[in-house]
Amino acid sequence: MTLVGSATGQVVRGSVHSRAISDGIAGTVLLLIDSANAIAARTLADEHGDYILYAPTRGHYQIRALRIGFRPMTSAPFSLAGDTTIAIQMVDLPLDLPVVTTRERTQCAVRPDSGLALTALWEDAKTALLATAITRDDAKYRFDLTDHTRIYDFKTRELLDVDLKEAAVYDTHSWVSAPPERLQRDGYVVERRDSATFIAPDIETLLSEYFVATHCFRVGVQRGDADRLIALEFDPASRAKHVEIRGTLWLDRRTHELRSLDFNYVNLDVPMAGADSAAGGHVGFARLSTGAWVVTNWTIRVPVAHVASEQGPPPALRRVGGPVALLYRHAVIDELHVSGGTLRDVSRDGTLVWSRGTRSIELHVMSANTRADLPAERSAIFLVGSQRRFVLADSLGHATIHDLLPGAYLIEVATPELDVLGAARTRVRIDVDSSAAPATDVRVKSSLDAARAVCLDEAKSLNDDTGVIVGSVRRGDEPLRGRAVSVSWIGEAAGAHSPGSIIRRTVRTLASDGRFLACGVPRNRPIEIRVAGDEAAPTVARLATDQVVGIVSVVLKPEP
């Protein structure tokens, strides 16, 4: 360590080196420790290994330097009365873990520094957590991300709804945990009369003295699908009186870099089996090219219940032949809410330093038909819960949605004909992951079936030669309600009509929006539409041979 002092301010600056890395050690965590052994300031060494620490006051300090792959280093105490330059020399460590003992795998140690392997894993995890917190607070970094909430049916895990919001922020502190002393006193779930709030641990929680003192740690077994990972597991150190968390910090076996955190809530008072294991969360981590660390994705899973009522006493009080006049109210879990965020890009001073790969999904939209499926051209595909503009299918029913992050999505398909008939839009779940996916076939309801559903008693008049006219009547921008509308065409010899006779249907516009519906209208024939009381020439429409639904807008002249 080299120290040079001056009297220009209370700033400590310098660089971090080692014998193995002469150019500087990027991403080193540097903590300015005051005389009370508290952290007075913290920062990361930049890509050149240089750093600046700002002391709040004059006084006696030490610098503690942490970096994965190097021995933690604490400087000698020094007095700070002005600008001071300190060069940090770190010592490389072998990245091979010490031999994990049977005790470290089978017994849960109250403090993670109580074993050799535990010491190494916890120091590296703590360094990554500290670096992530420092990067999060650095205004030079911009984070482009997508916040998401997905709602699932609890029993079937069917995806019910999705909400997506894209944002660019300079702080990824997307959730704030409760203060450690409150967590120790009240736990991770705050129950109220008609709701419960689940609290997720943030970085400050994991690094707090409370967390280390109240949880025990062990070296776990690596995941079967990833031999390159090693687990640092934690559990409540004693029997919890309130809701606590247990979980696993996953580290890279070769580099010791922190990859992710998985946690679950324990000691939940839940009315359904499986709810306690479903409640929890996941946090992903990554090191940037600058040496800084970021949270790349995070999710929090929360079961959601509603209050159900049953006739009779609670199950524990029921007796054969007992009274049934009581009303028993109880909670029923019916949904699982998964909220979180996914990082897309990270920039520093306008330069991209990290980016997540995105994928595209191919869709083939077909209209169900009794004979054969037909391309649903002109169909619009919406990404449910997104602010994105819809995508239009081409003449073959093909469409592509680009630039999607990993996750589960709902797409909604609409056609002008089905929308005007009021038919429900088709929804399909699409799961996007890192692998390429084949095109997804989506079948929407046929226009003929949708028309039959709205024509009710006149549904029998619809076939391969007839269709419907859906229209609206307005004067200017004002819809005309309750007006009689005449729809007529020239008849044929078939049926009760003689050749050349005029067939007329009279319908009435709806009271709400001035729309009208005429069923059983022939295709490929001129249709005249007149509004009662209007002397203007009729509006003429024509259904094509393959057209089931005709959409017509009748605009009347302004009244004199």
Long-range contacts (C-beta under 8 A, 24 or more apart in sequence): 1-75, 1-76, 1-86, 1-87, 1-88, 1-89, 2-85, 2-86, 2-87, 3-78, 3-84, 3-85, 3-86, 4-84, 4-85, 5-81, 5-82, 5-83, 5-84, 5-85, 6-82, 6-83, 6-84, 7-81, 7-82, 7-83, 8-82, 8-83, 9-82, 9-83, 10-54, 10-55, 10-56, 10-57, 10-58, 10-80, 10-81, 10-82, 10-83, 11-52, 11-53, 11-54, 11-55, 11-83, 11-84, 12-52, 12-53, 12-54, 12-55, 12-61, 12-63, 12-80, 12-83, 12-84, 12-85, 12-86, 13-50, 13-51, 13-52, 13-53, 13-83, 13-84, 13-85, 13-86, 14-50, 14-51, 14-85, 14-86, 14-87, 14-88, 15-45, 15-48, 15-49, 15-50, 15-51, 15-87, 15-88, 16-45, 16-49, 16-51, 16-65, 16-67, 16-87, 16-88, 16-90, 17-49, 17-87, 17-88, 17-89, 17-90, 18-70, 18-89, 18-90, 18-91, 18-92, 19-92, 20-92, 21-49, 23-48, 23-49, 24-48, 24-49, 24-50, 25-49, 25-67, 25-70, 25-90, 25-291, 26-290, 26-291, 27-67, 27-131, 27-287, 27-288, 27-290, 27-291, 27-292, 27-293, 28-65, 28-66, 28-67, 28-70, 28-88, 28-90, 28-291, 29-65, 29-66, 29-67, 29-127, 29-130, 29-131, 29-134, 30-63, 30-64, 30-65, 30-66, 30-88, 31-63, 31-64, 31-65, 31-66, 31-130, 32-61, 32-62, 32-63, 33-61, 33-62, 33-63, 33-64, 33-74, 34-59, 34-60, 34-61, 35-59, 35-60, 35-61, 42-130, 42-134, 43-134, 44-131, 44-134, 44-135, 44-138, 44-291, 44-292, 45-291, 46-290, 46-291, 47-289, 47-290, 47-291, 55-80, 63-88, 65-90, 66-123, 66-126, 66-127, 66-130, 67-127, 68-124, 68-127, 68-128, 68-255, 68-256, 68-257, 69-93, 69-95, 69-255, 69-256, 72-123, 95-254, 95-255, 95-256, 97-121, 97-230, 97-253, 97-256, 100-219, 104-218, 104-219, 105-218, 105-219, 105-220, 105-221, 106-218, 107-218, 108-216, 108-217, 108-218, 108-233, 108-235, 108-237, 109-216, 109-217, 109-218, 110-213, 110-215, 110-216, 110-237, 111-212, 111-213, 111-217, 112-212, 112-217, 112-232, 115-219, 117-219, 118-217, 118-218, 118-219, 118-232, 120-256, 121-219, 121-230, 121-232, 121-249, 121-251, 121-256, 122-217, 122-232, 124-251, 124-256, 124-257, 124-258, 125-232, 125-249, 125-251, 125-258, 126-207, 128-257, 128-258, 128-285, 128-287, 128-293, 129-203, 129-206, 129-207, 129-258, 130-203, 130-207, 131-287, 131-291, 131-292, 131-293, 132-203, 132-285, 132-293, 132-294, 132-295, 133-203, 133-204, 133-207, 134-292, 135-288, 135-292, 135-293, 135-294, 136-171, 136-172, 136-173, 136-203, 136-294, 136-295, 137-171, 137-173, 138-292, 139-170, 140-348, 140-349, 141-170, 141-292, 141-294, 141-346, 141-347, 141-348, 142-168, 142-169, 142-170, 142-346, 142-347, 142-348, 143-168, 143-169, 143-170, 143-171, 143-172, 143-294, 143-343, 143-345, 143-346, 144-168, 144-343, 144-344, 144-345, 144-346, 144-347, 145-169, 145-172, 145-341, 145-342, 145-343, 145-344, 146-341, 146-342, 146-344, 146-405, 147-174, 147-339, 147-340, 147-341, 148-339, 148-340, 148-341, 148-342, 148-407, 149-337, 149-338, 149-339, 149-385, 150-337, 150-338, 150-339, 150-407, 150-408, 151-335, 151-336, 151-337, 151-338, 152-335, 152-336, 152-337, 152-338, 153-334, 153-335, 153-336, 154-272, 154-275, 154-278, 154-303, 154-304, 154-333, 154-334, 154-335, 154-336, 155-334, 157-336, 158-429, 159-408, 159-410, 159-429, 160-335, 161-384, 161-385, 161-410, 162-384, 162-385, 162-386, 162-408, 162-409, 162-410, 163-385, 164-383, 164-385, 164-386, 164-387, 165-387, 166-344, 166-387, 172-294, 172-295, 172-341, 172-343, 173-202, 174-298, 174-340, 174-341, 175-200, 175-202, 175-298, 175-300, 176-202, 177-201, 177-202, 177-204, 177-205, 180-204, 180-205, 180-208, 180-209, 180-210, 180-211, 181-210, 183-210, 184-210, 184-214, 186-242, 187-240, 187-241, 187-242, 187-243, 187-244, 187-267, 188-242, 188-243, 188-244, 188-245, 188-265, 189-242, 189-243, 189-265, 189-268, 194-307, 198-265, 198-279, 198-300, 198-302, 200-263, 200-281, 200-300, 201-245, 201-263, 206-261, 213-237, 214-238, 220-248, 222-253, 223-250, 227-253, 228-252, 228-253, 228-254, 229-253, 229-259, 236-266, 240-266, 240-267, 242-267, 243-267, 243-268, 245-280, 247-280, 257-285, 257-287, 258-285, 258-293, 259-284, 259-285, 260-284, 260-285, 261-285, 270-303, 270-333, 271-305, 271-330, 271-331, 271-332, 271-333, 272-303, 272-332, 272-333, 275-303, 275-333, 278-303, 278-336, 279-303, 281-340, 282-340, 286-354, 288-346, 288-348, 288-353, 288-354, 289-353, 289-354, 290-348, 290-353, 292-348, 294-343, 294-346, 294-354, 295-343, 296-342, 296-343, 296-356, 297-340, 297-341, 297-342, 297-343, 298-340, 298-341, 299-338, 299-339, 299-340, 300-338, 300-339, 300-340, 301-336, 301-337, 301-338, 302-336, 302-337, 302-338, 302-339, 303-333, 303-335, 303-336, 303-337, 304-333, 304-334, 304-335, 304-336, 304-337, 305-331, 305-332, 305-333, 305-334, 306-331, 306-332, 306-334, 307-331, 307-332, 308-332, 342-405, 342-406, 342-407, 344-405, 356-405, 357-434, 358-402, 358-403, 358-404, 358-405, 359-404, 359-406, 359-432, 359-433, 359-434, 359-436, 359-437, 360-400, 360-401, 360-402, 360-403, 360-404, 361-400, 361-401, 361-404, 361-409, 361-430, 361-432, 361-437, 361-440, 362-398, 362-399, 362-400, 362-437, 362-438, 362-439, 362-440, 363-393, 363-398, 363-399, 363-400, 363-401, 363-411, 363-439, 363-440, 363-442, 364-396, 364-397, 364-398, 364-439, 364-440, 364-441, 364-442, 365-393, 365-397, 365-398, 365-399, 365-413, 365-442, 365-443, 365-444, 366-397, 366-441, 366-442, 366-443, 366-444, 367-415, 367-443, 367-444, 367-445, 367-446, 367-447, 368-443, 368-444, 368-445, 368-446, 368-449, 369-446, 369-448, 370-446, 373-443, 376-413, 376-415, 376-444, 378-415, 378-416, 379-413, 379-414, 379-415, 379-444, 380-413, 380-414, 380-415, 381-411, 381-412, 381-413, 382-411, 382-412, 382-413, 382-414, 382-425, 383-409, 383-410, 383-411, 384-409, 384-410, 384-411, 384-412, 384-427, 385-410, 390-414, 398-439, 404-432, 405-432, 406-432, 406-433, 406-434, 407-431, 407-432, 408-432, 411-442, 413-442, 413-444, 415-444, 415-447, 416-549, 416-551, 417-447, 417-450, 417-548, 417-549, 417-551, 418-444, 418-445, 418-447, 418-450, 420-470, 420-549, 420-551, 421-447, 421-450, 421-451, 421-453, 421-454, 421-468, 421-470, 421-549, 422-454, 423-450, 423-453, 446-548, 447-548, 447-549, 448-548, 451-519, 451-548, 451-549, 454-517, 455-517, 455-519, 455-520, 458-519, 458-520, 459-519, 461-519, 461-520, 462-519, 462-520, 462-548, 465-522, 465-523, 466-520, 466-521, 466-522, 466-523, 467-521, 467-523, 467-543, 467-547, 467-548, 467-549, 467-550, 468-517, 468-518, 468-519, 468-520, 468-521, 468-548, 468-549, 468-550, 469-517, 469-518, 469-521, 469-527, 469-529, 469-541, 469-543, 469-550, 469-552, 470-515, 470-516, 470-517, 470-549, 470-550, 470-551, 470-552, 471-515, 471-516, 471-517, 471-518, 471-529, 471-551, 471-552, 471-553, 471-554, 472-509, 472-513, 472-514, 472-515, 472-516, 472-552, 472-553, 472-554, 473-509, 473-514, 473-516, 473-531, 473-554, 473-556, 474-514, 474-553, 474-554, 474-555, 474-556, 475-555, 475-556, 475-557, 475-558, 475-559, 476-555, 476-558, 479-509, 479-513, 479-514, 479-515, 480-509, 480-514, 480-531, 480-556, 481-509, 481-510, 481-511, 481-512, 481-513, 481-514, 482-508, 482-509, 482-511, 483-508, 483-509, 483-514, 483-531, 483-532, 483-533, 484-508, 484-531, 484-532, 485-509, 485-516, 485-518, 485-529, 485-530, 485-531, 485-532, 485-554, 486-528, 486-529, 486-530, 486-531, 486-532, 487-518, 487-521, 487-527, 487-528, 487-529, 488-527, 488-528, 488-530, 489-521, 489-522, 489-525, 489-526, 489-527, 489-528, 490-525, 490-526, 521-550, 523-547, 529-554, 531-556
